[in-house]
């Protein structure tokens, strides 16, 4: 395999995802399509897909294909948000999220459309299919919270989530700084909490949705503190 071929394909697909040509949640062209359109081997395509997964730009569902994730916004001096690094900064961010995301979940329960619910479900499926890959898990986790914020119909909620980007997700720091996998126990717990939020929003129950989000973020705080 020629590394430059894989790099060229990665650059091409990254640009399409970043520009919105392949929208978040949209399925990427199949392996056979990419092979034919780019004149590369199956090995090259799979290497490119693996690298895009590692960047958190796509997730793959076994038997279904690969799907785009929302790319992080480009940082500018005016919009750049401080990325939490220390344990205390990450605790403060979760504390802040407890304020606005519980309200966002309640609002989403009153306003979510079928498309919004499908976006949440797709993010959940991607999270569950991440097989513990820290980068993909974090991106799909973020995608779920962004879908909830968008379901409010209030752009300020989604803007707040987008400004932080995937760095808002409280992955164990030792996992975020390495290529190691996230424990299956943690994944199962987070997936179950996300499912509870999704079900409450789908049931159009704002009180239950708010409570489910508060439980999830409170548990995130406990998981974070367990690192100390």
Number of C-alpha atoms within 10 A of each C-alpha: 11 10 10 10 18 21 15 14 20 20 14 12 22 20 13 15 22 19 11 14 11 20 17 19 20 16 17 20 15 13 18 12 11 17 16 12 10 12 11 17 17 15 14 24 21 13 18 23 23 16 16 21 23 17 14 23 24 29 29 21 15 10 6 9 13 22 23 25 26 23 22 16 14 10 10 8 6 6 11 12 14 10 14 16 10 10 16 12 13 22 18 14 18 19 14 11 19 19 11 14 22 22 22 25 31 25 24 30 28 18 19 21 15 11 11 21 21 14 21 26 18 20 28 23 17 27 29 19 17 24 15 19 19 22 26 26 28 23 29 29 25 24 28 24 25 23 23 28 28 22 28 23 18 14 11 12 19 19 14 15 22 21 18 20 21 26 19 20 20 22 22 19 14 11 15 17 11 10 12 13 16 21 14 12 10 15 17 13 14 20 18 14 19 23 16 19 27 25 18 23 28 20 13 18 17 22 16 19 28 24 18 24 26 21 17 22 21 15 15 21 19 12 15 19 14 9 10 7
